Amino acid sequence: MPDFMRLFAPLITHSKVVYFAYAPRERQFVYLSDASAFELGNAAGAVVHNVAYWLTRVHPDDRFMLRRRFIQVLREQRIHEVEVRVLLEAERLQWFSLTLSRVSLGQDQQYLSGSVVDITQAKEMALHTQRFLTKKDATLEILAHDLAAPLTQIQQLTEHLRAETLEMSASTQHLLQLMERTCTDGVKLIRDFVDHEFLESANVELKRERADLVAWLELILHEYQLSQQHLAVQFSFSAAERPIYASLDLNKFQQVLNNLLSNALKFTPDGGQVTVQVERRQQQAVVTVRDTGIGIPAQWQPVLFERFTQARRTGLRGEKSTGLGMSIIQLIVKLHQGQISVVSREGQGTTFSIELPALLA
C-alpha cells in the first residue's frame, strides 16, 4: 500500500463503504477494502472476491442496465451511485449503490476503481414510503368522490325542493338555504384539499428514478378497483409486457394518473368503465387512460391543455373544475421528456395517451 494510503486506512477500515480496484485483464481485485460491511449471509469468504459470483447474482431485470453502465466506464465515463439489486442465498434481495471509473496508470496498467455500499435498509424504507404515498394519493381521490357526490346530490335536491315548493314558511326556507350552503361549502372544502395536494406536488423539483411502470400502475389501479362498487364505475388494468422501466418522479407522475382517473370518473356515468393500459412501442412506454364517458366537445379539444382553459366543465355529479389540472398534467409529462394527447368523441368516451422514453432495462 502506498504511504499516503495509510492516512486513509482507519477511515476505510471502519467505513460501511467498500472500496476496490479491479484489473480487468487479470480478472482479479488488486485492492479490496474490508468487505465485512456487507451482510452477505452464507456468501462470505472467498466468494466476496469472485466477480463472476456477483454478476450471476445480479437481479435479471438489472443485468442489461449494468452491462450498459460497464460499457460507459470502459469508454472512460464515470458512473455514480448506480442502484443494483442482488439476489443472495435463499433469494434474499439486497440493494447496492455502485460508483465506478476507469483509471489508466500506463498502457498495460488499466484498472476499474470504485466503491460499493449496501443501501438495502434505506431503499426498503423508501419503497415502503412510496407505496404508502401511492395508496394515500389514490385514496384521497376516491374519498373526495365518495364524500362530495352525496353532498352534491343533497345540494341539487334542496335546490329542486325550493323551486317546487310554492308555499313555505320563512323558517323552512331558511333551513333549505342553510342545507344548500352547507353542502356547497362541504364539496368546495373537499375538492380544494385534493386540488391543493395536486398543485403542491406539481411545483416541486423532479426527483427521478428507474421505476417499473407496470408494477407501479398496477398498485394505483388496485386501490380504485377496491372501491369501484362504491364509485359505480368499473376500473381495469392491462400490460402488454412486464416489466417496463422508465425514469420517473413517482410522486409527480402519480398526480398525472390520479388526475386523469379523477376526470374519467367525473365524466363517466354510473355503470361505465375506465381502462388503463401500458405497452412498449419501440423506445417509448405508452400509458393510455380510456373511459366510456360523455366525451369532450370537439371545439374544446384544441385548448384542453391551456392554463385556465375554457374547456373546464362541471362533472356529471356536480364536481367542480379549476381549469388548471390539464395544464399541470402536460407540464409534468413534458418534464419527463414525454408528451400527452387526447382522442375523444361526444357520447363515445375519451382516451388520453402518454408517451414516455422507456429504459432498455
N, C-alpha and C positions, 0 to 999 in steps of 0.2 A: 504494500500500500504506500503510495507517495506520502511524503511527510505532511503536506498540507491537508491530506485526508484525515489525518489523526485529529485535527482540530474539530472535525465534524463527527468523529466516531461516537462520542457519547450521545449526541443528538440522534444519529441514525440508528444506533443500537436500541434506544428506548422509544423510537417513533413507531406509530402504527402504520406508517407508510413503508412499503418495501421498495428499495431502490436496487436497480440491476443494470448490468452491462452485458450484452449478448453478442457473441461473434457468429454471424450467420454462416460464414464459410466453414468454421469448425463445428457449428451447431451445438454450441455449449455456452454456458454462462462463464464470463471471466470475472464477474463480481456479482454477488447476491447478498444483500444485507439480511439481517435476521428475519427469517420468514415465519417465525412463531407468531407474528401479528395476525396471520391467517388462522381462522378457526376451521381447520381442514377435516376434522373428524378422523376417519380412517386414512385419509390421504395425507400422509406425513412422511418424513424421512426423505429418502432419495427421490420420491415422486415429485417433490417440490421443485427439483432441478430439471425435471423432464418436461421440456416444452411440448413434446408430442402428446403427453398426457393431457395438458391443459387445452390444447387445440381440439382434442377429441371430446372434451367435456364441455366445450362452449355450447350454449343453447343453439339448437338448429336454426332458429329464426335470426340469430346474431352472427352466424358464421360468414355469410356473404358480406355483410356490413363490415366485419372485422378484416376480411380479406382485402376489401377495397381500401380500408384505412392503412393497412400494411403497405399497399402499393403507393399510397400518398407518402409514407415515410421513406420508402426506397427512392422516391423522387425528390427527397430532401425537403419534404413538407412536415412540419411538426404537428402531431395530433395532441390535443389537450383534453383531458378528463372525458374520455370516451367511455360510456357506460356499457358494460358487457355482463351478460348473465352466464353463470357457470353451474352445471349440474354435477354435484359431487355424489359420493356414495349415498345409497338409499334415496336417490333422486332429490336430494336436498338442494334447493336453489339458493345461490348466493350472487350478490351483485358486486362487481368490481369496477373501479374507475381507473382507466389506463391513460397515462401520458407517455408519449414515445417520440424520440427523434433519432435521426441518423447522424453519427459522428465519424468523421474521417481523420485519422492520425497519420495518413500516408496511403500510398497506392495499395498496399497489402494489409492495411490496418483499418478495416471498416467495422463499425460497431453500431448496435442499436442500444441506446441508453434511455432509461425512463423510470417510471415509478408506478406502483400498483397499490391501491388502498381498498380495503373491504368496506363497502358502503351499504351493506345489506340492511342493517338496522335503520339507517336514515331513509333508505329507499322504501322499505316496507312501511315506515311511518308516513312517508309522502304519498305512497299509493293508497294507504288507508284513508288519509285525509282527502285525497282526490275523489275516492269512491263516495265518501261522506258528502262532499260538496256537490257531486253529481246528483246524488239522491235528493239532497236538500233543495237544489235549484228546480229539479223536476217536480218535487213535492210542492214547492211554492206555487208553481204554475197551476198544478192540479187543484190545490186548495183554493187558490184565487178564483178558479172557475166554480168549484163546489160551493164556496161561500157567497160569491157575487151573484150567481144565477138565481137562487131563491129570492134574494133581496130585490133583484131587478124585476122578477115576476110579481112580487108583492107591490112594488112601486107602480107597475103597469096596471095591476088590478085596482089599486087605490085610485089612480087617475081615471080608470074606466068607471069605477063606482061613483066618483064625484060627478062625472059627466052624465051618468044615467039617473042619478037621484035628483029629482027636481026640487023636492022639498026636504030640507034637513035643518035641524037646529044649528045655531051658531056653534054650540059645543061640539056637535058631531062633525061639522065642517072643520073645526079647529083640530080635532083628533085625526081626521083624514089627512089634513095638511101636514101634521106632525109626523104621521106614518110615512108619508111620501118623502118628506125632507130627511127623515132618519135613514130610510132605505137609500136615498141618493147619496147621502154623506158616507154611509157604510160601504157602498160599492166604490166610491171615489177613494176612500181610505185604503181599501184592499188593493185596488189597481195601482194607486200611487206607490204603495210599498213595493210591489213587484217591479214596477217600472223603475223605481229608484235603484233597486238591486241591479237591474239590467244596465242602466246608464252608468252607474258607478263602475261596474266591471268593464265596460267598454272604454273607459277613459284611462285605464292603467296600461303601462308598457307591456308588450307581449313578452312572455317567458315560454319560449317554445321548447318542445322536447319530442323525441321519437316516440310515437304512440301507435298502438294497434287500433285503427279506426273502427274496425268491425266489432271488437270486444267492447269498446267504449260506447258505441251507438247502441249495442245490444243492452248494455246496462241502463241507459237512459230510457229506451223503449219499454224495458221491463217494468219500470215504475209507472208508466202510463197504462200498460196492459193490466197491472194490478188494480187500477182504478177505473177501467173502461166501463164497467157495469154502472158506475155512478155518473160517468161522463156522458153516457148514452151514445158514444161513438166508439167504434172498434179500431184498435191500433195493431198493425202488423209490421214485421221487420224481416228482411231477407238480405243475404250477402252472396254474391256470385262466387266468391272465394274467400279464404281466410288463411292467414292474416293479411291485412292490407295496411302497410305502415305509411305514416305521414308525419311531417314536422308541425306540431300543433301547440298552441297555448290552450290547453283543455278547458280552463275556466272561461276564456273568452269565446271559444268556439262552441261551448255548450250553450252560451246565451243565444248564439245564432240558431241552434237547433230548437231550443225551448221557445224562442220567439216564433219560428216557423210553425212549430207544432201548436202553439197557442193560437196563432192566426187561423190555422186549419180548423181548430176546434171552434173558433168564433163563427166561422162561416160555413160549417158543415151541419146540416140538420140532424136531429136525433135519428139514429139508425144508420148513419153514414159511416164511411171508412176513411182512415188515414194510414197511408203506407209509406214506410221509409225503406229505401234500398241503397246499397252501396256496391260498387263494382270498380274494377280497374279497366281503363281504356288507354292502352299504350302507356304513356308516362303520367297519366292522370288518374287520381282517385275521384270518382264521381258519386256524390250523395244526392239522392232525389227524395223530396217530400211531396207526396201526391195525396190529394183529398177528393172526395166526391161532393164537394160543396157547391155553392151558388155561383162560383166563378167571379172573375174580375171584369168589369165592363171594358171593352176594347179601348175607349178613349182615355182611360186612366192608366193603362199598362205602360205607356212610354214615360210617365212621370212617377211611377210607383216608387222608385228608389231615391226620389228627391227629398231633401230635408223639408219637413212640414208640408209634405205633398198634399195636393187636393184630393188624392185618391183615398185618403183616410175615411173610413166608414165605421159606423156603429155595428157591432156584431149582432147576430141573429137573436141573441138573448140579452141585448142591451149593453154589451161590453163596449167600453169607450176605446178610442184610439188617439194617441198623441201625435201621430204622423211622423214620429222620429224613428220608430222601430226599424223600418226597411232601410233607411239611410245608414243607420249604425250597423246593421247586418252587412250591408255592402262594404262598408269601411273595414270591418273586421275580416271579411273574406279577402279583400284586397291586400290587407296587411299580411295575410298568409300566402301572398302571391297567387291567389286564386280568383275566380270570377263566379258570379251568380246570375242566373237567368230565370225567366218565368214564361210558362205557356199556359194560357187559360182561355176558356170559353164560357160564357154565361150559361148557367144551368148544367154544365158538364164538368165542373171541378177545376182545380188549379194544380200545376206541378212546378215546383221550384227545383232547379238543378244547381248544385255547387260543384265546381271543378277545382281540385287542388293538386299541386305537384305530389306525386306518390314517390316514396322512397323505394329503392330497388329491393331492400330487405330490412 
